[in-house]
Amino acid sequence: MSPNAQTKTSTQSFGAVVIQPHTYSILVPSPVFTMLLSVKPLLEESPATKFGWGDYSQGSFVDQLDHQKCVLIRCDEKPLTVEEFGLLVVGFNLTPYPYVGGAAPRSIIPVSAGEDIVFTANESPPSEPIPFHHELAQTPNPPEYVFFYCDTPAQEGGETPIIDSTLVYRYAMENFPEFMQKLLQHGARYIRTLPAEDDPTSPIGRSYKNTWHVKSPEELDEKLSKTGGCSWKWNDDGSVRVTSEPVPAVRFVQEQHEQNHVYQHTFANSVVAAFLGWEDSRNDRREALRFGNMDKMPDSVLESIANFMQQHRILHKWQKGDVMAINNQLVMHSRNPFNGVRKVFASIWGPPIVNPGIYRPEKSPAALRKPLMPQDPLVFGFWKVPKEVCADSCYNAIKAGYRRLDCACDYGNEKEVGEGLARAFKDGLCKRKDLFITSKLWNTYHKKEHVPLAMARTLQDLQLNYLDEYLIHFPITMEFVPFEDKYPPEWHNLQGKMVVLNHDIGETWKAMESLQKDGKCKEIGVCNFSTQLLRQLLSGCEIRPSTLQIELHPENTQQRLVRFAKEQGMRVTAFSIFGATSYVELGGATMSESLMNNATVAAIAKYKNKTPAQILVRWACQRGTLPLCKSSKAERMVENRNIFDFYLTKSEVEKIDTLDRSRRYNDPGDFCEAAFGTYCPIYE
């Protein structure tokens, strides 16, 4: 082994089968390269980014592939060699991934950067097209990244088509909902007959020996016997017919890599590839697929999805030295037939390796609270939901799929929310543990003796034993109003006056910490706090705040505050994501200010075939914030949730970001003086 090589070990688990550790010899990239790399997105119209060889690091690469899904890498000075390709992919410091479970024959391409890291792309005959697929999607744990390198472009044809998997999911869900529900419920089974030795005349001619890294039928029997739900049958000619265990065919990609949050459904499978391409002397492509319950998949649906892919594909015509990097969770690829010699090599990898030896102080508090983002980022809020419909709204929101609910004493409807919760539990819509319920401490209860009383009243009204999260509603302490005299107390006392008190918010926080220690809530946090207040709170707290809830929308992006909160380990919940819309009836805005009517938002909505509301919710999600949505209409609840079947490109996000003008609609410095005669600013 080279003196500047490292050994990495990878263990892959496919179903119940654990593949033994695979050892790679990895050469550390040499620092002498001074080449300039041009990196261009292939799925969106964005200019190329220039990187020095040493600057295109793991962080740059991962961030770009999370957002732009597939990029083309070229060297401006000269075509990259296969040796340099090996050094490039190793330099990203990704988890090695053994090629196990694939259908196509492969040959190892030796490179000094490492053993078994570069191999031929699918060696099926050039006359055979390779249908769209996620690499190794027929296995339970596909690779996260796929790289292709062009050593010799074909004389004619041989392009690599790609397509956004979320786009395919949306088409299939809108046109074949019953088919998709069966895929979601049962998954897919793949059926293939494999020869004992590689068959180079077949596009799926990889032998069972190379597919599972075994040397005999007995070894394969032992390996497959450990895979639950898998079945196989040996044939007289020594081949074996294998029916896989049910494999997930639709995936929901959630948080990826620190600050990036994807939240997209994908058509993450190889069903179209199997339906179109698993045909040879041993296999009939029309018998290659079953739902997980062994029902046959309808040919007409698969043909329609395949035609959609063909019509919406993006073709890349290769040049010598090109490198294509694909986020395999989000993008499908294929191959066109070709004439002449074509040499395209591949390298597949798992997730980024986290180096615990690298200290990043701005990230360390966040690392204490992982994951920051939940499985479902959407929050249903009850501000301004009328009492007479609030119980039904709560019930319908849970029925529509919301599992994060945002309440507050000041909203005046927690009792009705509690009625809706009780009905949802009774009807079996969910269990208490399935929900994340937030409430808030009102301004009149900041003194330490009043904090537990406020919590007790909220729990009583919500008919709960605990909250998942309890937040300080405003950094404003007001005169106490007895519960029996007025509840909720709102912004004024019994004499109709707003009386603000001097009070140490640290005392309130200590009382909040006691609530968490006593099991009344699982987490505590704050709303409407500035960076300065957060710093003050963090400097003296025993329990760090879990969440910062603030007004966030394209006209008030608060980039610095959001970044600071995240780097301190807080989730950021965004209220008023539609901007002016919620404040028109309160006299705090006009309909002309509504983001629903904004030309930029409307243009993107039209292009995406989505509503302006869905664009704004999606924008909030892609920022890594938890958007608060509310509606008393069941159909609107569902509509606001329908944002996981598309994404906003980097340029679209940037266009929306340009709407920022630091416009606040919920500012006590404005409405308190106008409504109550008390000047009470909390923002500069």
C-alpha positions as CSV (number, residue, x, y, z in Angstrom):
1,M,0.0,0.0,0.0
2,S,1.2,3.5,-0.8
3,P,2.7,5.4,2.2
4,N,0.1,8.2,1.8
5,A,-2.9,5.9,1.5
6,Q,-5.7,5.3,4.0
7,T,-7.8,2.2,4.6
8,K,-11.6,2.7,4.8
9,T,-14.1,0.0,5.8
10,S,-17.7,-0.1,4.7
11,T,-20.5,-2.3,5.9
12,Q,-23.6,-2.5,3.8
13,S,-26.9,-4.1,5.0
14,F,-29.4,-5.2,2.4
15,G,-32.5,-6.3,4.1
16,A,-31.4,-9.0,6.7
17,V,-28.2,-9.7,4.8
18,V,-25.2,-8.0,6.1
19,I,-22.4,-7.8,3.5
20,Q,-19.0,-8.2,5.1
21,P,-16.8,-5.1,5.4
22,H,-15.2,-4.1,2.1
23,T,-11.7,-2.6,2.4
24,Y,-10.5,0.1,0.1
25,S,-7.0,1.6,-0.3
26,I,-7.6,5.3,-0.7
27,L,-4.9,7.7,-1.9
28,V,-5.0,11.1,-0.3
29,P,-5.4,13.7,-3.1
30,S,-2.2,15.4,-4.0
31,P,-2.1,19.2,-3.2
32,V,0.0,19.9,-6.4
33,F,-3.0,20.2,-8.7
34,T,-3.7,23.8,-9.7
35,M,-6.4,23.1,-12.3
36,L,-9.6,25.1,-12.4
37,L,-12.9,23.1,-12.4
38,S,-16.1,24.4,-14.0
39,V,-19.2,23.0,-12.2
40,K,-22.5,23.5,-14.0
41,P,-26.0,22.3,-12.9
42,L,-27.7,20.1,-15.5
43,L,-31.3,20.2,-14.3
44,E,-31.7,24.0,-14.2
45,E,-30.6,27.1,-16.1
46,S,-27.8,28.3,-13.9
47,P,-24.3,29.5,-14.8
48,A,-21.3,27.3,-14.0
49,T,-19.3,27.9,-10.8
50,K,-15.5,28.0,-10.9
51,F,-13.5,26.0,-8.3
52,G,-9.8,25.5,-7.8
53,W,-9.0,21.8,-7.6
54,G,-8.4,22.0,-3.8
55,D,-11.3,24.3,-3.2
56,Y,-14.0,21.9,-4.5
57,S,-14.2,20.2,-1.2
58,Q,-16.7,17.9,0.4
59,G,-18.7,20.9,1.7
60,S,-18.9,22.6,-1.7
61,F,-19.8,19.3,-3.4
62,V,-22.5,18.1,-0.9
63,D,-24.1,21.5,-0.7
64,Q,-24.4,21.8,-4.5
65,L,-25.7,18.2,-5.0
66,D,-28.3,18.7,-2.3
67,H,-29.7,21.8,-4.0
68,Q,-29.0,21.2,-7.7
69,K,-29.1,17.4,-7.8
70,C,-26.9,16.8,-10.8
71,V,-23.9,18.7,-12.0
72,L,-21.3,18.5,-14.9
73,I,-17.7,18.9,-13.9
74,R,-15.1,20.0,-16.5
75,C,-11.5,21.1,-16.3
76,D,-11.0,24.4,-18.1
77,E,-7.4,23.7,-19.0
78,K,-7.5,20.1,-20.3
79,P,-9.7,17.0,-20.1
80,L,-9.4,15.2,-16.9
81,T,-7.8,11.8,-17.0
82,V,-9.2,8.7,-15.3
83,E,-6.5,9.0,-12.7
84,E,-7.6,12.5,-11.9
85,F,-11.2,11.4,-11.8
86,G,-10.2,8.9,-9.1
87,L,-8.5,11.6,-7.1
88,L,-11.4,13.9,-7.5
89,V,-14.1,11.5,-6.2
90,V,-11.9,10.3,-3.3
91,G,-11.2,13.9,-2.4
92,F,-14.9,14.4,-1.5
93,N,-14.4,12.1,1.5
94,L,-17.5,10.0,1.0
95,T,-18.3,6.6,2.4
96,P,-17.0,3.8,0.1
97,Y,-19.8,1.7,-1.4
98,P,-19.3,-1.8,-2.7
99,Y,-21.1,-2.6,-6.0
100,V,-23.4,-5.4,-4.8
101,G,-26.8,-6.3,-6.2
102,G,-26.6,-4.7,-9.7
103,A,-27.8,-6.4,-12.8
104,A,-25.3,-5.2,-15.4
105,P,-21.8,-6.7,-15.9
106,R,-18.9,-4.4,-14.7
107,S,-15.1,-4.4,-15.0
108,I,-12.8,-2.7,-12.5
109,I,-10.7,0.2,-13.9
110,P,-7.5,0.3,-11.9
111,V,-6.6,3.8,-10.6
112,S,-3.9,4.8,-8.0
113,A,-6.5,6.7,-5.9
114,G,-8.0,3.4,-4.7
115,E,-8.8,-0.2,-5.4
116,D,-12.3,-1.0,-6.8
117,I,-13.5,2.6,-6.8
118,V,-13.8,3.1,-10.6
119,F,-15.4,0.6,-12.9
120,T,-17.1,0.4,-16.3
121,A,-20.6,1.8,-16.6
122,N,-23.2,-0.7,-17.7
123,E,-21.5,-2.9,-20.3
124,S,-24.7,-4.0,-22.0
125,P,-24.5,-4.1,-25.8
126,P,-24.4,-0.7,-27.5
127,S,-27.5,-1.3,-29.4
128,E,-29.5,-1.7,-26.2
129,P,-30.9,1.5,-24.5
130,I,-30.6,1.4,-20.7
131,P,-33.9,2.6,-19.2
132,F,-34.2,5.2,-16.4
133,H,-33.4,4.1,-12.9
134,H,-31.9,5.1,-9.6
135,E,-28.6,3.2,-9.2
136,L,-29.2,0.0,-7.3
137,A,-32.7,1.1,-6.3
138,Q,-33.7,-2.6,-6.3
139,T,-31.7,-2.9,-3.1
140,P,-32.8,-1.5,0.3
141,N,-29.8,0.8,0.7
142,P,-28.8,2.4,-2.6
143,P,-25.7,4.6,-2.9
144,E,-26.1,8.3,-2.3
145,Y,-23.9,9.5,-5.1
146,V,-23.1,8.3,-8.6
147,F,-20.2,9.7,-10.7
148,F,-19.7,9.1,-14.4
149,Y,-16.5,9.9,-16.2
150,C,-16.1,10.0,-20.0
151,D,-12.8,8.6,-21.3
152,T,-14.0,8.2,-24.9
153,P,-17.3,9.6,-26.2
154,A,-19.2,7.6,-28.7
155,Q,-19.0,8.4,-32.4
156,E,-22.7,8.7,-32.5
157,G,-25.3,8.5,-29.7
158,G,-24.4,7.3,-26.2
159,E,-25.8,10.3,-24.4
160,T,-26.7,10.0,-20.7
161,P,-30.3,11.2,-20.2
162,I,-31.3,12.3,-16.7
163,I,-34.6,13.2,-15.0
164,D,-35.7,14.7,-11.7
165,S,-37.2,11.8,-9.8
166,T,-39.6,14.1,-7.9
167,L,-41.1,15.2,-11.3
168,V,-41.8,11.5,-12.1
169,Y,-43.3,11.0,-8.7
170,R,-45.7,13.9,-9.2
171,Y,-46.8,12.6,-12.7
172,A,-47.4,9.1,-11.4
173,M,-49.3,10.3,-8.3
174,E,-51.5,12.7,-10.2
175,N,-52.3,10.2,-13.0
176,F,-52.2,6.8,-11.2
177,P,-53.0,7.3,-7.5
178,E,-54.1,3.7,-6.9
179,F,-50.9,2.4,-8.4
180,M,-48.8,4.7,-6.3
181,Q,-50.7,3.9,-3.1
182,K,-49.9,0.2,-3.7
183,L,-46.3,1.0,-4.2
184,L,-46.3,3.0,-1.0
185,Q,-48.1,0.3,0.9
186,H,-46.4,-2.8,-0.4
187,G,-43.2,-1.7,-2.1
188,A,-41.8,-3.6,-5.2
189,R,-40.4,-7.0,-5.8
190,Y,-37.8,-7.6,-8.6
191,I,-37.7,-11.0,-10.3
192,R,-34.6,-12.0,-12.3
193,T,-32.8,-15.1,-13.5
194,L,-29.0,-14.8,-13.1
195,P,-26.4,-17.0,-14.9
196,A,-23.5,-18.6,-13.0
197,E,-21.0,-16.6,-15.1
198,D,-21.2,-13.1,-16.6
199,D,-23.0,-13.0,-20.0
200,P,-21.6,-10.0,-22.0
201,T,-24.3,-10.4,-24.6
202,S,-27.1,-9.4,-22.2
203,P,-27.8,-6.0,-20.7
204,I,-28.6,-7.8,-17.4
205,G,-26.1,-10.6,-17.8
206,R,-24.3,-10.1,-14.5
207,S,-23.8,-13.5,-12.8
208,Y,-25.1,-14.3,-9.4
209,K,-21.5,-14.9,-8.3
210,N,-20.5,-11.3,-9.1
211,T,-23.8,-9.9,-8.0
212,W,-23.6,-11.2,-4.5
213,H,-19.8,-11.8,-4.3
214,V,-20.1,-15.6,-3.8
215,K,-18.3,-18.5,-5.4
216,S,-20.8,-21.3,-5.2
217,P,-24.6,-22.0,-5.0
218,E,-24.1,-23.0,-1.4
219,E,-22.7,-19.6,-0.5
220,L,-25.6,-17.9,-2.3
221,D,-28.1,-20.1,-0.4
222,E,-26.5,-19.1,2.9
223,K,-26.5,-15.4,2.0
224,L,-30.1,-15.3,0.6
225,S,-31.4,-17.3,3.5
226,K,-30.6,-14.4,5.8
227,T,-32.7,-12.0,3.7
228,G,-36.3,-11.9,5.0
229,G,-39.0,-12.1,2.3
230,C,-36.6,-13.2,-0.5
231,S,-37.1,-16.4,-2.4
232,W,-35.1,-18.2,-5.1
233,K,-35.1,-21.3,-7.3
234,W,-32.2,-23.1,-8.9
235,N,-32.6,-24.1,-12.6
236,D,-31.1,-27.1,-14.3
237,D,-28.6,-25.0,-16.3
238,G,-27.1,-23.6,-13.1
239,S,-28.8,-20.3,-13.2
240,V,-31.0,-19.1,-10.3
241,R,-34.3,-17.2,-10.4
242,V,-34.4,-14.7,-7.5
243,T,-37.5,-12.9,-6.3
244,S,-36.4,-10.0,-4.0
245,E,-37.9,-9.1,-0.7
246,P,-40.3,-6.1,-0.9
247,V,-38.2,-3.0,-1.5
248,P,-39.4,0.6,-0.9
249,A,-40.3,2.1,-4.3
250,V,-41.3,5.6,-3.2
251,R,-39.1,7.5,-0.8
252,F,-39.4,10.7,1.1
253,V,-36.0,12.4,1.2
254,Q,-35.8,14.5,4.3
255,E,-32.9,16.4,5.9
256,Q,-29.6,16.1,4.2
257,H,-26.3,17.2,5.6
258,E,-26.5,19.9,8.2
259,Q,-28.2,23.0,6.9
260,N,-29.7,21.5,3.7
261,H,-33.3,20.3,3.9
262,V,-34.7,18.5,0.8
263,Y,-38.2,17.2,1.8
264,Q,-39.1,15.7,-1.5
265,H,-41.0,12.5,-2.6
266,T,-39.1,10.5,-5.2
267,F,-40.0,7.7,-7.5
268,A,-37.0,5.9,-6.1
269,N,-37.1,2.5,-7.8
270,S,-36.0,0.5,-10.8
271,V,-39.5,-0.6,-11.9
272,V,-39.4,1.1,-15.3
273,A,-35.8,-0.1,-15.9
274,A,-36.9,-3.7,-15.1
275,F,-40.1,-3.4,-17.2
276,L,-38.3,-2.1,-20.2
277,G,-34.8,-3.6,-19.9
278,W,-34.8,-6.9,-18.1
279,E,-35.1,-9.0,-21.2
280,D,-32.8,-11.7,-22.4
281,S,-32.7,-15.4,-23.1
282,R,-33.4,-16.1,-19.4
283,N,-35.8,-13.3,-18.6
284,D,-39.1,-11.9,-19.7
285,R,-39.3,-8.2,-18.8
286,R,-43.1,-8.4,-18.3
287,E,-42.6,-10.9,-15.6
288,A,-39.8,-9.0,-13.8
289,L,-42.0,-7.0,-11.4
290,R,-44.6,-7.6,-8.6
291,F,-45.9,-5.4,-5.9
292,G,-44.7,-6.4,-2.5
293,N,-47.9,-8.5,-2.0
294,M,-47.1,-10.4,-5.2
295,D,-49.8,-8.7,-7.3
296,K,-48.7,-8.0,-10.9
297,M,-47.9,-4.4,-11.8
298,P,-50.1,-3.1,-14.7
299,D,-48.1,-2.8,-18.0
300,S,-50.2,0.2,-19.1
301,V,-49.2,2.3,-16.1
302,L,-45.5,1.4,-16.4
303,E,-45.6,2.2,-20.2
304,S,-47.2,5.6,-19.4
305,I,-44.6,6.5,-16.8
306,A,-41.8,5.4,-19.2
307,N,-43.2,7.6,-21.9
308,F,-43.4,10.6,-19.5
309,M,-39.7,10.1,-18.7
310,Q,-38.8,9.9,-22.3
311,Q,-40.6,13.2,-23.1
312,H,-39.1,15.1,-20.1
313,R,-35.6,13.8,-20.0
314,I,-32.5,16.1,-20.3
315,L,-29.8,14.7,-22.5
316,H,-26.1,15.1,-21.8
317,K,-23.8,14.6,-24.8
318,W,-20.4,13.6,-23.5
319,Q,-17.0,15.2,-24.1
320,K,-13.7,13.6,-23.2
321,G,-12.9,14.2,-19.6
322,D,-16.4,15.1,-18.5
323,V,-17.5,14.1,-15.0
324,M,-21.2,13.9,-14.2
325,A,-22.1,13.9,-10.4
326,I,-25.6,12.7,-9.5
327,N,-27.5,12.8,-6.2
328,N,-28.8,9.3,-6.6
329,Q,-31.6,9.9,-4.1
330,L,-33.1,12.6,-6.3
331,V,-32.1,11.9,-9.9
332,M,-32.6,9.0,-12.3
333,H,-30.3,8.3,-15.2
334,S,-30.2,6.1,-18.3
335,R,-28.1,5.5,-21.5
336,N,-28.9,5.9,-25.1
337,P,-27.7,3.4,-27.8
338,F,-24.5,4.3,-29.6
339,N,-22.2,3.5,-32.5
340,G,-18.5,3.2,-32.2
341,V,-16.3,2.9,-29.1
342,R,-17.7,4.5,-25.9
343,K,-15.8,4.4,-22.7
344,V,-17.7,5.8,-19.7
345,F,-16.6,4.8,-16.2
346,A,-18.5,5.0,-13.0
347,S,-17.9,5.4,-9.2
348,I,-20.6,5.0,-6.5
349,W,-20.4,6.3,-3.0
350,G,-22.4,6.6,0.2
351,P,-22.9,9.6,2.4
352,P,-20.2,12.1,3.4
353,I,-17.8,10.9,6.1
354,V,-18.0,13.2,9.1
355,N,-14.6,14.0,10.5
356,P,-14.9,14.3,14.3
357,G,-11.4,15.7,14.4
358,I,-12.5,18.9,12.7
359,Y,-13.7,21.4,15.3
360,R,-16.2,23.9,14.0
361,P,-17.3,26.1,16.9
362,E,-20.2,27.7,15.1
363,K,-21.7,24.2,14.5
364,S,-21.0,22.6,17.9
365,P,-24.2,23.8,19.7
366,A,-26.3,22.5,16.8
367,A,-24.6,19.2,17.0
368,L,-25.9,18.8,20.5
369,R,-29.5,18.8,19.2
370,K,-29.9,16.5,16.2
371,P,-31.9,16.3,14.2
372,L,-32.9,20.0,14.2
373,M,-35.6,19.4,11.5
374,P,-38.4,16.9,12.0
375,Q,-39.6,14.2,9.5
376,D,-42.5,16.5,8.6
377,P,-41.7,20.2,8.8
378,L,-45.2,21.6,8.4
379,V,-47.0,23.1,11.4
380,F,-50.7,23.8,11.8
381,G,-51.4,27.0,13.7
382,F,-54.5,28.1,15.6
383,W,-54.0,31.9,15.7
384,K,-57.2,33.6,14.6
385,V,-59.1,30.3,14.2
386,P,-62.6,31.1,15.5
387,K,-63.8,29.2,18.5
388,E,-66.9,27.9,16.8
389,V,-64.8,26.0,14.2
390,C,-61.6,25.4,16.1
391,A,-62.4,21.9,17.3
392,D,-63.3,20.8,13.8
393,S,-60.2,22.6,12.4
394,C,-58.0,20.7,14.8
395,Y,-59.6,17.4,14.0
396,N,-59.4,18.0,10.2
397,A,-55.8,19.2,10.4
398,I,-54.8,15.9,12.0
399,K,-56.8,14.0,9.5
400,A,-55.1,15.9,6.7
401,G,-51.7,14.7,8.0
402,Y,-50.4,17.5,10.3
403,R,-48.6,16.2,13.3
404,R,-47.1,19.5,14.6
405,L,-49.7,21.8,16.2
406,D,-49.1,25.3,17.4
407,C,-51.3,26.7,20.2
408,A,-51.1,29.6,22.6
409,C,-53.0,30.9,25.6
410,D,-53.4,34.3,23.8
411,Y,-55.2,32.7,20.9
412,G,-58.2,32.1,23.2
413,N,-59.1,28.7,21.7
414,E,-57.0,26.1,23.5
415,K,-60.1,24.6,25.1
416,E,-61.6,24.0,21.6
417,V,-58.2,22.7,20.4
418,G,-58.4,20.2,23.3
419,E,-61.8,19.1,22.2
420,G,-60.5,18.4,18.7
421,L,-57.5,16.5,20.1
422,A,-59.7,14.3,22.3
423,R,-61.9,13.5,19.3
424,A,-58.9,12.6,17.1
425,F,-57.5,10.3,19.8
426,K,-60.9,8.7,20.3
427,D,-61.4,8.1,16.6
428,G,-58.0,6.6,16.2
429,L,-56.6,9.3,13.8
430,C,-53.4,9.3,15.9
431,K,-52.0,8.7,19.3
432,R,-50.6,11.4,21.6
433,K,-47.1,10.3,21.0
434,D,-47.6,10.9,17.3
435,L,-48.1,14.7,17.8
436,F,-45.8,17.5,18.6
437,I,-47.9,20.1,20.4
438,T,-46.6,23.6,21.2
439,S,-48.1,26.3,23.4
440,K,-46.9,29.6,24.7
441,L,-46.5,31.5,27.9
442,W,-48.3,34.8,27.8
443,N,-46.8,38.2,28.8
444,T,-48.8,38.5,32.0
445,Y,-47.4,35.3,33.5
446,H,-43.6,36.0,33.4
447,K,-43.0,36.0,37.1
448,K,-41.7,32.7,38.4
449,E,-44.8,32.0,40.6
450,H,-47.2,32.5,37.6
451,V,-45.3,30.3,35.1
452,P,-46.5,27.0,36.5
453,L,-50.0,28.3,36.8
454,A,-50.1,29.3,33.2
455,M,-48.8,25.9,32.2
456,A,-51.4,24.1,34.3
457,R,-54.3,26.1,32.7
458,T,-53.0,25.3,29.2
459,L,-52.7,21.6,29.9
460,Q,-56.2,21.6,31.4
461,D,-57.7,23.3,28.4
462,L,-55.8,21.1,25.9
463,Q,-56.8,18.0,27.9
464,L,-53.1,16.9,28.0
465,N,-50.6,15.7,30.6
466,Y,-47.6,17.3,28.9
467,L,-46.6,19.6,26.1
468,D,-43.9,18.8,23.6
469,E,-42.8,22.4,23.6
470,Y,-43.5,25.5,25.7
471,L,-42.4,28.9,24.4
472,I,-42.1,32.4,25.8
473,H,-44.6,34.2,23.5
474,F,-43.0,37.7,23.6
475,P,-40.0,39.3,25.4
476,I,-42.5,41.6,27.1
477,T,-43.5,41.4,30.7
478,M,-46.9,42.8,31.6
479,E,-49.0,43.3,34.8
480,F,-50.4,40.0,36.1
481,V,-54.2,39.5,35.5
482,P,-55.8,36.9,37.8
483,F,-57.0,33.8,35.9
484,E,-60.4,34.0,37.5
485,D,-60.9,37.6,36.5
486,K,-60.0,37.4,32.8
487,Y,-58.6,34.6,30.6
488,P,-56.9,34.9,28.3
489,P,-55.8,38.3,29.6
490,E,-54.8,39.7,26.1
491,W,-52.8,42.9,25.9
492,H,-54.5,44.9,28.7
493,N,-55.5,44.7,32.4
494,L,-59.0,44.9,33.9
495,Q,-58.9,48.6,33.5
496,G,-58.2,48.3,29.7
497,K,-54.6,49.5,30.1
498,M,-51.4,47.8,28.8
499,V,-49.0,48.0,31.7
500,V,-45.4,46.9,30.9
501,L,-43.2,45.9,33.9
502,N,-39.4,45.8,34.3
503,H,-38.5,42.2,34.7
504,D,-35.5,39.9,34.3
505,I,-36.5,37.5,31.5
506,G,-33.8,35.1,33.0
507,E,-36.1,34.6,36.0
508,T,-38.9,33.5,33.6
509,W,-36.5,31.2,31.8
510,K,-35.5,29.5,35.1
511,A,-39.2,28.8,35.8
512,M,-39.5,27.4,32.3
513,E,-36.6,25.1,33.0
514,S,-38.3,23.8,36.1
515,L,-41.4,22.9,34.0
516,Q,-39.2,20.8,31.7
517,K,-37.5,19.1,34.7
518,D,-40.9,18.4,36.2
519,G,-42.0,16.7,32.9
520,K,-44.7,19.3,32.1
521,C,-43.0,19.8,28.7
522,K,-40.3,18.1,26.8
523,E,-38.6,21.3,25.4
524,I,-38.7,25.0,26.0
525,G,-38.1,27.9,23.6
526,V,-38.9,31.5,22.7
527,C,-40.8,33.6,20.2
528,N,-40.0,37.0,18.8
529,F,-36.5,37.2,20.3
530,S,-33.7,39.2,18.7
531,T,-30.1,38.0,18.4
532,Q,-29.1,40.1,21.4
533,L,-31.8,38.6,23.6
534,L,-30.9,35.1,22.5
535,R,-27.2,35.8,23.3
536,Q,-28.3,37.0,26.8
537,L,-30.5,34.0,27.4
538,L,-27.8,31.5,26.1
539,S,-25.2,33.0,28.4
540,G,-27.0,32.1,31.6
541,C,-29.4,29.3,30.8
542,E,-29.1,25.7,32.1
543,I,-31.3,24.3,29.4
544,R,-30.8,25.7,25.9
545,P,-33.9,26.9,24.0
546,S,-35.2,24.3,21.5
547,T,-37.0,26.7,19.1
548,L,-37.1,30.3,18.0
549,Q,-40.5,31.2,16.5
550,I,-40.4,34.5,14.5
551,E,-42.2,36.3,11.7
552,L,-40.6,35.0,8.4
553,H,-41.7,35.6,4.9
554,P,-40.0,36.8,1.6
555,E,-40.5,40.4,2.7
556,N,-38.9,39.8,6.1
557,T,-36.3,37.0,5.7
558,Q,-34.2,37.8,8.8
559,Q,-31.2,35.9,7.3
560,R,-28.8,36.7,10.1
561,L,-31.2,35.8,13.0
562,V,-32.2,32.6,11.3
563,R,-28.5,31.6,10.8
564,F,-27.6,32.5,14.4
565,A,-30.5,30.5,15.8
566,K,-29.6,27.4,13.8
567,E,-26.0,27.6,14.6
568,Q,-27.0,27.7,18.3
569,G,-28.9,24.5,17.9
570,M,-32.4,25.9,17.6
571,R,-35.2,25.0,15.2
572,V,-36.7,28.0,13.5
573,T,-40.5,28.1,13.2
574,A,-41.8,30.7,10.7
575,F,-45.1,32.4,11.3
576,S,-47.0,34.7,8.9
577,I,-45.3,33.0,5.9
578,F,-47.8,34.6,3.6
579,G,-46.8,38.1,4.7
580,A,-49.6,40.7,4.7
581,T,-52.5,38.2,4.2
582,S,-53.2,37.5,7.8
583,Y,-53.1,41.2,8.8
584,V,-55.5,42.7,6.3
585,E,-58.6,42.1,8.5
586,L,-56.7,43.6,11.5
587,G,-56.0,46.8,9.6
588,G,-52.2,46.1,9.6
589,A,-51.9,45.7,5.8
590,T,-53.7,46.0,2.5
591,M,-54.5,43.3,0.0
592,S,-52.2,45.1,-2.5
593,E,-49.3,44.1,-0.2
594,S,-50.3,40.4,-0.2
595,L,-47.6,38.0,-1.4
596,M,-50.4,36.0,-2.9
597,N,-50.6,38.7,-5.5
598,N,-46.8,39.3,-5.9
599,A,-45.7,39.1,-9.5
600,T,-42.6,37.1,-8.8
601,V,-44.4,34.5,-6.6
602,A,-47.2,34.3,-9.1
603,A,-44.9,33.7,-12.1
604,I,-43.1,30.9,-10.3
605,A,-46.4,29.4,-9.2
606,K,-47.7,29.4,-12.8
607,Y,-44.5,27.7,-14.1
608,K,-44.6,25.1,-11.4
609,N,-48.4,24.6,-11.7
610,K,-48.8,25.3,-8.0
611,T,-50.6,28.0,-6.0
612,P,-48.8,31.0,-4.6
613,A,-49.4,29.7,-1.1
614,Q,-47.6,26.4,-2.0
615,I,-44.7,28.3,-3.4
616,L,-44.3,30.3,-0.2
617,V,-44.6,27.2,2.0
618,R,-42.0,25.4,-0.2
619,W,-39.7,28.4,0.1
620,A,-39.9,28.3,3.9
621,C,-39.2,24.6,3.9
622,Q,-36.1,24.9,1.7
623,R,-34.7,27.5,4.0
624,G,-34.7,24.9,6.7
625,T,-37.5,26.5,8.7
626,L,-40.8,25.1,9.9
627,P,-43.6,27.0,8.3
628,L,-46.8,27.7,10.2
629,C,-50.0,27.2,8.1
630,K,-53.6,27.6,9.1
631,S,-57.0,27.4,7.6
632,S,-60.5,26.4,8.7
633,K,-61.1,24.8,5.3
634,A,-60.2,21.1,5.0
635,E,-59.4,21.3,1.3
636,R,-57.0,24.2,2.0
637,M,-55.3,22.2,4.7
638,V,-54.6,19.5,2.2
639,E,-53.5,21.9,-0.5
640,N,-50.9,23.6,1.9
641,R,-49.4,20.2,2.6
642,N,-49.0,19.3,-1.1
643,I,-45.6,20.8,-1.4
644,F,-43.3,17.7,-1.4
645,D,-43.8,16.9,-5.1
646,F,-41.8,19.8,-6.4
647,Y,-38.8,22.0,-5.5
648,L,-37.6,25.5,-6.1
649,T,-34.4,25.8,-8.0
650,K,-31.5,27.9,-6.7
651,S,-32.4,30.8,-9.0
652,E,-36.1,30.7,-8.1
653,V,-35.2,30.9,-4.4
654,E,-32.9,33.8,-5.1
655,K,-35.7,35.6,-7.0
656,I,-38.0,35.2,-4.0
657,D,-35.2,36.3,-1.6
658,T,-34.9,39.6,-3.5
659,L,-38.4,40.6,-2.2
660,D,-36.9,41.2,1.3
661,R,-37.6,44.7,2.6
662,S,-37.5,44.0,6.3
663,R,-41.3,44.5,6.4
664,R,-42.8,43.4,9.7
665,Y,-46.6,43.0,10.1
666,N,-46.5,41.7,13.7
667,D,-44.6,44.5,15.5
668,P,-45.6,45.5,19.1
669,G,-43.7,48.7,18.5
670,D,-46.4,49.6,16.0
671,F,-49.7,48.0,17.1
672,C,-49.4,48.4,20.9
673,E,-49.2,52.2,20.7
674,A,-52.0,52.4,18.2
675,A,-54.3,50.0,20.0
676,F,-53.4,50.5,23.7
677,G,-51.5,53.8,23.9
678,T,-48.3,52.1,25.1
679,Y,-45.1,52.4,23.1
680,C,-43.5,48.9,23.3
681,P,-40.8,48.3,20.7
682,I,-38.9,45.0,20.7
683,Y,-37.1,45.4,17.4
684,E,-34.8,48.2,16.2
